[in-house]
Amino acid sequence: MVRKIEGATRIPVPGGKVIDEYVGRVNSGDDTLSVAHMVAPPGWDEPAQTPEFTEYTVVLRGTVSVEHAGGVTEVHAGQAIVTEAGEKIRYSCGPEGAEYVAVCLPAFSPDTVHRD
């Protein structure tokens, strides 16, 4: 069945980042996956997390830094990164801020992100 989704739901997070979920548990009731557009302000960072979902992130503007057990990976506009479920990670961005799209499998949930 085809479903049109009329808009996004803004998900509150610390640090001034904006998350607009288009598909997922919060906005459309889908628990299989979520799709969100994010805008992070200059110098933004967040606490470490160990999510129960795999996250596919495509950077549209700026740079997203991802801290993980193997070090830090810088992801620039036009690049993507995949973080696996159960992996402890921490996202941040530089002085230019960042804009990106994240797809989570299964869908993002505040109860399954496990922020420190």
C-alpha positions as CSV (number, residue, x, y, z in Angstrom):
1,M,0.0,0.0,0.0
2,V,1.3,3.5,-0.9
3,R,1.3,6.0,2.0
4,K,2.1,9.7,1.6
5,I,3.7,11.3,4.7
6,E,2.8,14.9,4.9
7,G,5.7,16.2,7.0
8,A,8.1,15.5,9.8
9,T,8.0,15.5,13.5
10,R,10.8,17.4,15.3
11,I,12.5,15.2,17.9
12,P,14.1,17.1,20.8
13,V,17.8,16.5,21.5
14,P,20.4,18.2,23.6
15,G,22.9,20.7,22.2
16,G,20.8,22.6,19.6
17,K,20.7,20.0,16.9
18,V,17.5,19.7,14.9
19,I,16.1,16.3,14.1
20,D,13.1,16.1,11.7
21,E,11.9,12.5,11.4
22,Y,10.0,11.8,8.3
23,V,9.6,8.0,8.6
24,G,9.9,6.1,11.8
25,R,8.4,5.3,15.2
26,V,7.7,8.9,16.1
27,N,6.3,10.4,12.9
28,S,4.8,7.6,10.9
29,G,4.5,4.6,13.3
30,D,7.1,2.6,11.3
31,D,9.3,0.5,13.5
32,T,11.2,-1.3,10.7
33,L,13.3,1.8,9.9
34,S,13.5,5.5,10.3
35,V,14.6,8.4,8.0
36,A,15.5,11.8,9.5
37,H,17.0,15.1,8.3
38,M,19.3,16.7,10.8
39,V,21.0,20.1,11.1
40,A,23.7,20.5,13.7
41,P,24.9,24.0,14.7
42,P,28.6,25.0,14.6
43,G,30.7,23.1,17.2
44,W,27.8,20.8,18.2
45,D,28.5,17.5,19.9
46,E,26.5,15.0,21.9
47,P,27.1,12.4,24.6
48,A,28.3,9.0,23.5
49,Q,25.7,6.4,22.7
50,T,25.4,2.6,22.1
51,P,22.3,2.3,20.0
52,E,20.4,-0.9,19.3
53,F,20.1,0.1,15.6
54,T,22.5,0.3,12.6
55,E,22.7,3.9,11.4
56,Y,23.4,5.0,7.8
57,T,24.4,8.6,7.6
58,V,24.8,10.7,4.4
59,V,26.4,14.1,5.0
60,L,24.9,16.9,2.8
61,R,26.9,19.9,4.1
62,G,29.8,20.3,6.5
63,T,31.6,17.5,8.3
64,V,30.4,15.0,10.9
65,S,33.0,13.5,13.2
66,V,32.2,10.0,14.5
67,E,34.3,8.8,17.5
68,H,34.4,5.0,17.9
69,A,36.6,2.2,19.3
70,G,38.9,2.5,16.3
71,G,39.4,6.2,16.5
72,V,37.7,9.2,14.9
73,T,36.2,9.2,11.3
74,E,35.6,12.5,9.6
75,V,32.7,12.3,7.1
76,H,32.5,15.2,4.7
77,A,29.7,16.4,2.4
78,G,29.1,13.8,-0.3
79,Q,30.3,11.0,1.9
80,A,28.5,8.4,4.1
81,I,29.2,6.3,7.2
82,V,27.6,3.2,8.6
83,T,27.7,2.5,12.3
84,E,26.6,-0.9,13.6
85,A,24.1,-1.7,16.3
86,G,25.8,-2.2,19.7
87,E,28.9,-0.1,18.8
88,K,29.7,2.8,21.1
89,I,29.9,6.0,19.1
90,R,29.8,9.8,19.6
91,Y,28.8,12.3,17.0
92,S,30.1,15.9,16.7
93,C,30.8,18.5,14.0
94,G,33.2,21.3,13.4
95,P,32.9,25.1,13.3
96,E,30.8,25.1,10.1
97,G,28.1,22.8,11.5
98,A,26.6,20.0,9.4
99,E,23.5,18.9,7.6
100,Y,22.8,15.2,7.1
101,V,20.3,12.4,6.6
102,A,20.2,9.4,8.8
103,V,18.5,6.1,8.2
104,C,18.2,3.7,11.2
105,L,17.5,0.0,11.1
106,P,15.4,-0.8,13.1
107,A,13.8,2.6,13.6
108,F,15.3,5.1,16.0
109,S,13.8,5.3,19.4
110,P,14.8,7.4,22.4
111,D,14.6,4.1,24.4
112,T,17.1,2.3,22.1
113,V,19.7,5.0,21.5
114,H,21.3,4.5,25.0
115,R,23.1,7.9,25.4
116,D,25.6,8.1,28.2
